[in-house]
Amino acid sequence: MTITPTDFATCARELDKTDPLRDYPARFLGSDDPEIVAYLDGNSLGRPTRATAQRLAAFVTEGWGGRLIRGWDEHWFDLPLTIGDRIGATVLGAAAGQTTVGDSTTVLLYKLARGALALRPDRTEIVLDRDNFPTDRYLLESIATDLELTLRWIEPDVAGGVTTQEVVDAVSERTALVVLSHVAYRSGYLLDAPAVCAATHDAGALLLLDLCHSAGSVELELDTWAIDFAVGCTYKYLNGGPGAPAFAYVADAHQADFTQPIWGWMGRENPFEMAQGYVPAAGIRRVISGTPAIVGMLPIQDTLDLIEEVGMAAVRAKSMALTEFAIELGRNWLLPLGVQVSSPLDSARRGGHVTIDHPRFREVTPRLWQRGVIPDFRPPQGIRLGLSPLSTTFGEVLAGLSAIRDELLAY
Ligand SMILES: *Cc1c(COP(=O)(O)O)cnc(C)c1O
């Protein structure tokens, strides 16, 4: 039996109607904007919630404008840790006191990698992979140069990702630190984090996980998996807004011995004493360097409110249903036009996005943007469909893939 486009349209309507999260897309700004036909890039920049629009406006008048410098004593000084704890509880599977918000992912990766390496001073190697996001690779290159360490590169399958066996083969008694993305930014491959963590620990090394594409899309159990360190973005699935500060997780077990290299006053014990000499603050606060970006971290709370209402299990279930629908449409409509699916087909090994490849996609992407269909392009020839469980509808997936098919047929 062939499935017709009409069948798929009926199917998308049915999926939206029975979706347990069907009321959530309307909680985002722009969900009723006819110019935005399909927003398929929520994994690069999440949409703002309606609650965020109100929160930011109120903050300027009442918070900043009304409380002025008093705001630091009343609320802001603790906010990185308060929001950190909420991210930990709601999204990361992390008990309180291990997560803080601030800096960018790049800077936090640097601080945590340096801090982790200082805990393994007699070891000489960092394990990483060729397909990790550029910033992760570059800053580890910088650290390896500074500290004269060896980078041991894993070369994963580009349509898949780093396998547990590849980690087992790469680690040794020389390994100080393993740095990997939990969900690969290109393929969407989902690492077997508990197995990789166990293999890392068997070699006596530490694991630093990049959760940029995991936080808010897949379920995480950092404490249960015994992850040592983690960082992640808040402007992707957590809808914090462009350049929103990142989060860092340092497991309780490491905190007493952990120091990071950017010694600022806000991460010092008793910062307002303005004393001589740096003494790290107790606990996770020592990850902080300078004054945290309070305005930037406000919106994260609105997405945490939504995730707290529904739970990460429901978010992950919707995410899997969205990517499965995208792959099904791709198989029927795009494979005959020479498109390849470059993401794992097994939902259990796939995060929240799907990458499809075609030699024409570099030219096709700007034409899609013009018609209000907004995925992103990843060289050399990939369109990445980022499906954000709280804000994306099945109707958008249908509209998006149908537009891609039309553009390819137009050649
Ligand atoms: C998005 C992303 C980053 C971004 O880092 P910034 O410091 O926010 O620019 C880093 N790593 C991965 C894996 C990402 O997907």
The ligand as an ORCA input file, in Angstrom:
! r2SCAN-3c Opt
* xyz 0 1
  C      25.580     24.633     20.898
  C      26.783     23.913     21.397
  C      27.819     24.595     22.044
  C      27.770     26.106     22.123
  O      28.687     26.683     22.949
  P      28.599     28.253     23.213
  O      29.679     28.549     24.147
  O      27.222     28.524     23.749
  O      28.754     28.936     21.895
  C      28.867     23.864     22.562
  N      28.909     22.512     22.448
  C      27.926     21.832     21.813
  C      27.995     20.345     21.705
  C      26.846     22.514     21.259
  O      25.897     21.857     20.613
*
